[in-house]
Amino acid sequence: MAKEKTKPFVLRLDAATMSAVEKWAADEFRSTNGQLQWIITEALRKARRLPKHGAATTDNDTDNT
C-alpha cells in the first residue's frame, strides 16, 4: 500500500488536555501523535466529513480493546 502524504502543523494544547491525550495514547499503545490522528479521524468519520475514497486513514486504525 502506498504511503499517504502528511502535512505537518503545530497544535497547541493546554497542559491538562495534553496530559490526558498522552495517558490515553499510552493506554491504547499508540504514540501521542498517532492518538491525535486517530481522534481526529474518528471525529471526521462520525461527522461524515471524510473524503469518499478512503483518505485520512492512519497506520494505527486497529482496535486495541
ROZA-564265 format. One record per residue (C-alpha): x, y, z; residue number from 1; residue in three letters. Coordinates in nm, 4 decimals, padded with zeros to 6 digits. Each point is the difference from the previous one (the first is absolute). Example, Ala and Ser with C-alpha at 12.3 -4.5 7.8 and 13.67 -1.06 7.14 Angstrom:
! residues 2
+----------+----------+----------+------+------+
|        x |        y |        z | resi | resn |
+----------+----------+----------+------+------+
|  01.2300 | -00.4500 |  00.7800 |    1 |  ALA |
|  00.1370 |  00.3440 | -00.0660 |    2 |  SER |
+----------+----------+----------+------+------+
This chain:
! residues 65
+----------+----------+----------+------+------+
|        x |        y |        z | resi | resn |
+----------+----------+----------+------+------+
|  00.0000 |  00.0000 |  00.0000 |    1 |  MET |
|  00.1331 |  00.3433 | -00.0909 |    2 |  ALA |
|  00.0971 |  00.2275 |  00.2867 |    3 |  LYS |
| -00.2389 |  00.2930 |  00.0352 |    4 |  GLU |
|  00.1407 |  00.3507 | -00.0056 |    5 |  LYS |
| -00.0220 |  00.1875 |  00.3271 |    6 |  THR |
| -00.0035 |  00.3704 |  00.0696 |    7 |  LYS |
|  00.1716 |  00.1040 |  00.3230 |    8 |  PRO |
| -00.1495 |  00.2738 |  00.2148 |    9 |  PHE |
|  00.0398 |  00.1397 |  00.3509 |   10 |  VAL |
| -00.2721 | -00.0728 |  00.2544 |   11 |  LEU |
| -00.0066 |  00.1780 |  00.3333 |   12 |  ARG |
| -00.1834 | -00.1714 |  00.2853 |   13 |  LEU |
| -00.0275 |  00.1005 |  00.3625 |   14 |  ASP |
|  00.2012 | -00.2180 |  00.2376 |   15 |  ALA |
| -00.3000 | -00.1870 |  00.1418 |   16 |  ALA |
| -00.1323 | -00.0921 | -00.3453 |   17 |  THR |
|  00.3449 | -00.1100 | -00.1186 |   18 |  MET |
|  00.0445 | -00.2130 |  00.3096 |   19 |  SER |
| -00.3362 | -00.1667 | -00.0574 |   20 |  ALA |
|  00.0863 | -00.0711 | -00.3670 |   21 |  VAL |
|  00.3407 | -00.1429 |  00.0983 |   22 |  GLU |
| -00.1596 | -00.2310 |  00.2578 |   23 |  LYS |
| -00.2682 | -00.1120 | -00.2456 |   24 |  TRP |
|  00.2677 | -00.0675 | -00.2639 |   25 |  ALA |
|  00.2013 | -00.2089 |  00.2466 |   26 |  ALA |
| -00.3136 | -00.1944 |  00.0971 |   27 |  ASP |
| -00.0637 | -00.0755 | -00.3704 |   28 |  GLU |
|  00.3686 | -00.0813 | -00.0755 |   29 |  PHE |
|  00.0252 |  00.2902 | -00.2458 |   30 |  ARG |
|  00.2321 |  00.2969 | -00.0289 |   31 |  SER |
| -00.1461 |  00.3346 |  00.1007 |   32 |  THR |
|  00.0058 |  00.1058 | -00.3652 |   33 |  ASN |
| -00.1707 | -00.3234 | -00.1053 |   34 |  GLY |
| -00.2659 |  00.0498 |  00.2660 |   35 |  GLN |
| -00.0714 |  00.3553 | -00.1173 |   36 |  LEU |
| -00.0256 | -00.1237 | -00.3598 |   37 |  GLN |
| -00.2403 | -00.2736 |  00.1127 |   38 |  TRP |
| -00.2147 |  00.2444 |  00.2013 |   39 |  ILE |
| -00.0258 |  00.2399 | -00.2935 |   40 |  ILE |
| -00.0716 | -00.2777 | -00.2520 |   41 |  THR |
| -00.2709 | -00.1489 |  00.2218 |   42 |  GLU |
| -00.1642 |  00.3404 |  00.0487 |   43 |  ALA |
|  00.0044 |  00.0600 | -00.3767 |   44 |  LEU |
| -00.1363 | -00.3487 | -00.0702 |   45 |  ARG |
| -00.2843 |  00.0397 |  00.2492 |   46 |  LYS |
| -00.0855 |  00.3420 | -00.1464 |   47 |  ALA |
|  00.0121 | -00.1533 | -00.3506 |   48 |  ARG |
|  00.2595 |  00.2550 | -00.1057 |   49 |  ARG |
|  00.2659 | -00.2370 | -00.1367 |   50 |  LEU |
|  00.0637 | -00.0118 | -00.3755 |   51 |  PRO |
| -00.1868 | -00.2856 | -00.1712 |   52 |  LYS |
|  00.3095 | -00.1836 | -00.1302 |   53 |  HIS |
|  00.1597 | -00.1175 |  00.3257 |   54 |  GLY |
|  00.2323 |  00.2946 |  00.0641 |   55 |  ALA |
|  00.0919 |  00.0988 |  00.3566 |   56 |  ALA |
|  00.0621 | -00.3476 |  00.1334 |   57 |  THR |
|  00.2989 | -00.0656 |  00.2232 |   58 |  THR |
|  00.2291 | -00.2913 |  00.0661 |   59 |  ASP |
| -00.1523 | -00.0184 |  00.3490 |   60 |  ASN |
| -00.3546 | -00.0911 | -00.1029 |   61 |  ASP |
| -00.0035 | -00.3212 |  00.2033 |   62 |  THR |
| -00.2382 | -00.0491 |  00.2874 |   63 |  ASP |
|  00.2146 | -00.0565 |  00.3083 |   64 |  ASN |
| -00.2739 | -00.1102 |  00.2363 |   65 |  THR |
+----------+----------+----------+------+------+
